[in-house]
Amino acid sequence: MTAGQIVRLMNREDRLVAGAVGRELPAIARAVDAIVAGIRKGGRLIYVGAGSSGRMGVLDAAECPPTFGVSAKVVRALIAGGRRAITRAVEGAEDSARNGERDLRAIRMTRKDVVVGIAASGTTPYVLGALRYARRRGATTVAVTSNLRVPVGRVAKIVIAPEVGPEVLTGSTRLKAGTSQKMVLNMLSTAAMARQGHVYENLMIDMMLTNEKLAERALRILAEASGRSVSAAEDALRRGGHDLRVALVMLKMGIGAREARRRLKGARGDLRVVLGNNRKN
């Protein structure tokens, strides 16, 4: 096949992924509700995976603090083989069910946590070991796989299984299966954070301003959310201690930073309560 034929074939197969994920939306929504309930009780979202699946979990967990302003402790990711496995294959790391349990013990998993096992094949011992341990300890368990009729589907309480069909490169689950995992994890974390108020309308109101690009993005977000100029947003952000929530309340309500913080504290940080906005995020 020519290069053009190969990429057209892959593109044709990739179009099937969104439909497969779409058929799993009820299960994904149930998982989101479980994650929100767990975090509100002081629990965490914990991804567990091996190889490409594990790296998907690591990626999603790493993006949550800068995007939603949450502690890195709220969304965790465990990958078979540890930190070294993020950038290179660690032979045999996924073959130990005991290590899956060991790694959950190491981070002191509790019944308040939600453990999401990611395994395209549905048979990865590391993931199975983690899910079985989590289930015994009373934590909510979720499986993200590619087939309902696999071992992880029998262990987890909630099963999300987009059936994407055979891969263009036989057995290479980093392709369609990996794409479906990325889509599912995007939904789990983003919807869970939105339900907890970490977004305002469709804006990243709790994003971290860790570099110049993000600082500029924050100004655009603040200007759009408040309907004010960028210069006004910049002034409010400075006076509000570079806290987007505080700056937004200042701009929307015409009050100072101290009063904005007081009102946010009284509403437990809920912008909709402070601003009298009953629209859903």
C-alpha positions as CSV (number, residue, x, y, z in Angstrom):
1,M,0.0,0.0,0.0
2,T,1.1,3.6,-0.6
3,A,1.4,6.0,2.2
4,G,-1.9,7.6,1.1
5,Q,-3.7,4.3,1.1
6,I,-2.4,3.5,4.6
7,V,-3.5,6.8,6.1
8,R,-6.9,6.7,4.4
9,L,-7.5,3.2,5.8
10,M,-6.5,4.3,9.3
11,N,-8.7,7.4,9.0
12,R,-11.7,5.2,7.9
13,E,-11.2,2.9,10.9
14,D,-10.8,5.8,13.3
15,R,-14.2,7.2,12.4
16,L,-15.7,4.1,14.1
17,V,-14.3,5.1,17.5
18,A,-16.6,8.0,18.3
19,G,-19.7,5.8,17.6
20,A,-18.3,3.1,19.8
21,V,-17.7,5.5,22.6
22,G,-21.1,7.0,22.1
23,R,-22.8,3.7,22.8
24,E,-21.1,3.7,26.2
25,L,-22.3,7.1,27.4
26,P,-24.7,5.7,30.0
27,A,-21.9,3.8,31.7
28,I,-19.5,6.7,31.4
29,A,-22.1,9.0,33.1
30,R,-22.5,6.5,35.9
31,A,-18.8,6.4,36.4
32,V,-18.7,10.3,36.5
33,D,-21.4,10.3,39.2
34,A,-19.4,7.8,41.2
35,I,-16.2,9.8,40.8
36,V,-17.9,13.0,41.9
37,A,-19.5,11.3,45.0
38,G,-16.1,9.8,45.9
39,I,-14.2,13.1,45.7
40,R,-16.8,14.9,47.7
41,K,-16.3,12.4,50.5
42,G,-12.5,13.0,50.4
43,G,-11.7,10.2,48.0
44,R,-9.7,10.2,44.8
45,L,-9.9,9.1,41.2
46,I,-7.2,6.5,40.7
47,Y,-6.3,5.2,37.2
48,V,-4.5,1.9,36.9
49,G,-3.0,0.5,33.7
50,A,-0.1,-1.0,31.9
51,G,1.8,-0.1,28.8
52,S,-0.2,2.2,26.4
53,S,-3.3,2.0,28.6
54,G,-1.3,3.0,31.7
55,R,0.2,6.0,29.9
56,M,-3.3,7.2,29.0
57,G,-4.1,7.3,32.7
58,V,-0.8,9.1,33.5
59,L,-1.5,11.7,30.8
60,D,-5.0,12.4,32.0
61,A,-4.0,12.6,35.7
62,A,-1.1,14.9,34.9
63,E,-3.4,17.3,33.0
64,C,-6.0,17.7,35.8
65,P,-4.1,20.1,38.2
66,P,-3.2,22.7,35.6
67,T,-6.6,22.5,33.9
68,F,-8.8,22.4,36.9
69,G,-6.7,23.8,39.8
70,V,-7.0,20.6,41.9
71,S,-4.3,19.0,43.9
72,A,-2.2,16.4,42.2
73,K,-3.4,14.1,45.0
74,V,-7.0,14.1,43.7
75,V,-6.4,12.3,40.5
76,R,-3.7,9.7,40.6
77,A,-2.3,7.3,38.0
78,L,-0.5,4.0,38.6
79,I,1.3,2.3,35.8
80,A,2.8,-1.2,35.9
81,G,6.6,-0.9,36.1
82,G,6.4,2.5,37.8
83,R,7.7,5.9,36.6
84,R,10.2,4.2,34.2
85,A,7.4,2.6,32.3
86,I,6.0,6.0,31.2
87,T,8.7,6.4,28.6
88,R,9.8,2.9,27.9
89,A,8.5,-0.7,27.9
90,V,9.2,-2.6,31.1
91,E,9.2,-6.2,30.2
92,G,6.8,-8.4,32.3
93,A,5.6,-5.5,34.5
94,E,2.0,-6.0,33.6
95,D,2.1,-9.8,34.4
96,S,1.9,-9.5,38.2
97,A,-1.5,-9.2,39.8
98,R,0.2,-8.9,43.2
99,N,1.9,-5.7,42.0
100,G,-1.4,-4.1,41.2
101,E,-2.6,-4.7,44.8
102,R,0.8,-3.6,46.1
103,D,0.7,-0.3,44.3
104,L,-2.8,0.6,45.6
105,R,-1.7,-0.3,49.1
106,A,1.3,2.0,48.7
107,I,-0.9,5.0,48.1
108,R,-3.2,4.0,50.9
109,M,-6.3,3.4,48.8
110,T,-9.6,3.7,50.8
111,R,-13.2,2.8,50.2
112,K,-13.8,6.5,49.3
113,D,-11.6,6.2,46.2
114,V,-12.8,5.3,42.7
115,V,-10.3,2.9,40.9
116,V,-10.5,2.9,37.1
117,G,-8.7,0.0,35.6
118,I,-7.7,0.6,31.9
119,A,-7.0,-2.5,29.9
120,A,-7.9,-2.9,26.2
121,S,-7.5,-6.6,26.3
122,G,-9.4,-6.9,29.6
123,T,-7.0,-9.5,30.8
124,T,-4.0,-7.6,32.2
125,P,-3.0,-9.2,35.5
126,Y,-1.7,-5.9,37.0
127,V,-5.1,-4.3,36.4
128,L,-7.1,-7.3,37.5
129,G,-5.1,-7.5,40.7
130,A,-5.7,-3.8,41.4
131,L,-9.4,-4.0,40.7
132,R,-9.9,-7.1,42.8
133,Y,-8.1,-5.5,45.8
134,A,-10.1,-2.3,45.4
135,R,-13.4,-4.3,45.3
136,R,-12.5,-6.2,48.4
137,R,-11.7,-3.0,50.2
138,G,-15.1,-1.5,49.2
139,A,-13.9,1.1,46.7
140,T,-15.9,1.8,43.6
141,T,-14.4,0.0,40.6
142,V,-14.6,1.0,36.9
143,A,-13.2,-0.9,33.9
144,V,-12.3,0.8,30.6
145,T,-11.8,-2.0,28.1
146,S,-12.7,-3.0,24.5
147,N,-15.0,-5.9,25.2
148,L,-17.7,-6.6,27.8
149,R,-17.0,-10.3,27.9
150,V,-13.5,-10.1,29.4
151,P,-12.2,-10.7,33.0
152,V,-12.1,-7.0,34.0
153,G,-15.8,-6.7,33.0
154,R,-16.6,-9.3,35.6
155,V,-14.6,-7.7,38.4
156,A,-15.6,-4.0,38.0
157,K,-18.8,-2.5,39.2
158,I,-19.1,-0.2,36.2
159,V,-17.8,-1.4,32.8
160,I,-17.1,1.0,29.9
161,A,-16.4,-1.1,26.8
162,P,-16.3,0.7,23.4
163,E,-16.1,-2.1,20.9
164,V,-14.0,-0.5,18.2
165,G,-13.3,-3.7,16.2
166,P,-10.0,-5.1,14.9
167,E,-7.0,-2.8,14.7
168,V,-5.5,-1.9,11.3
169,L,-2.2,-3.3,12.7
170,T,-3.4,-6.5,14.4
171,G,-3.1,-6.4,18.1
172,S,-1.8,-2.9,18.3
173,T,-4.2,-1.5,20.9
174,R,-2.5,1.9,21.0
175,L,-4.5,2.6,17.8
176,K,-8.4,2.5,17.9
177,A,-8.5,1.1,21.4
178,G,-6.1,3.7,22.6
179,T,-8.1,6.5,21.0
180,S,-11.3,5.3,22.6
181,Q,-9.5,5.2,26.0
182,K,-8.4,8.8,25.6
183,M,-11.9,9.9,24.7
184,V,-13.4,8.1,27.7
185,L,-10.8,9.4,30.2
186,N,-11.3,12.9,28.8
187,M,-15.0,12.5,29.7
188,L,-14.5,11.0,33.1
189,S,-12.2,13.7,34.4
190,T,-13.7,16.7,32.6
191,A,-17.3,15.9,33.5
192,A,-16.4,15.1,37.1
193,M,-14.5,18.4,37.5
194,A,-17.3,20.3,35.8
195,R,-19.8,18.8,38.2
196,Q,-17.7,20.0,41.1
197,G,-17.7,23.6,39.8
198,H,-14.1,23.7,38.5
199,V,-15.4,25.3,35.3
200,Y,-17.5,28.4,34.7
201,E,-19.8,27.9,31.7
202,N,-17.3,26.3,29.3
203,L,-14.2,28.2,30.7
204,M,-11.3,26.9,32.8
205,I,-11.9,29.2,35.7
206,D,-9.5,27.3,38.1
207,M,-6.6,26.8,35.6
208,M,-3.1,27.3,37.0
209,L,-1.1,30.3,35.7
210,T,2.2,28.5,35.4
211,N,3.7,30.1,32.3
212,E,3.2,33.2,30.1
213,K,1.0,31.3,27.6
214,L,-1.4,30.3,30.4
215,A,-1.3,33.7,31.9
216,E,-2.4,35.2,28.6
217,R,-5.1,32.6,28.3
218,A,-6.4,33.4,31.8
219,L,-6.8,37.0,30.8
220,R,-8.9,36.1,27.7
221,I,-11.0,33.7,29.8
222,L,-11.6,36.4,32.5
223,A,-12.5,39.0,29.9
224,E,-14.9,36.7,28.1
225,A,-16.5,35.5,31.3
226,S,-17.0,39.0,32.7
227,G,-17.8,40.8,29.5
228,R,-15.1,43.4,30.3
229,S,-11.9,44.5,28.6
230,V,-8.6,42.7,28.8
231,S,-7.1,45.6,30.6
232,A,-9.9,45.6,33.2
233,A,-9.4,41.8,33.5
234,E,-5.6,42.3,34.0
235,D,-6.2,44.8,36.7
236,A,-8.7,42.7,38.6
237,L,-6.5,39.6,38.3
238,R,-3.6,41.5,39.8
239,R,-5.7,42.9,42.6
240,G,-7.3,39.5,43.2
241,G,-3.9,37.8,43.8
242,H,-4.0,36.1,40.4
243,D,-7.1,34.1,41.5
244,L,-9.5,33.8,38.5
245,R,-12.5,33.2,40.7
246,V,-11.9,36.2,42.9
247,A,-11.2,38.4,39.9
248,L,-14.4,37.3,38.1
249,V,-16.5,38.1,41.2
250,M,-14.8,41.5,41.4
251,L,-15.6,42.3,37.8
252,K,-19.1,40.9,37.8
253,M,-20.2,42.5,41.0
254,G,-18.1,45.6,41.2
255,I,-16.6,44.8,44.5
256,G,-13.1,44.6,46.0
257,A,-10.9,41.6,46.4
258,R,-11.5,41.2,50.1
259,E,-15.3,41.2,49.7
260,A,-15.1,38.8,46.7
261,R,-13.1,36.3,48.8
262,R,-15.6,36.7,51.7
263,R,-18.6,35.9,49.4
264,L,-16.8,33.0,47.8
265,K,-15.9,31.6,51.2
266,G,-19.6,31.9,52.2
267,A,-20.7,30.0,49.2
268,R,-17.9,27.4,49.5
269,G,-16.4,28.6,46.2
270,D,-19.6,28.1,44.2
271,L,-19.6,30.8,41.5
272,R,-23.2,30.2,40.6
273,V,-24.3,30.9,44.1
274,V,-22.2,34.0,44.4
275,L,-23.2,35.4,41.1
276,G,-26.8,34.3,41.3
277,N,-26.3,32.3,38.1
278,N,-28.6,29.2,38.0
279,R,-27.4,28.0,34.6
280,K,-25.6,24.7,34.6
281,N,-21.8,24.6,33.9
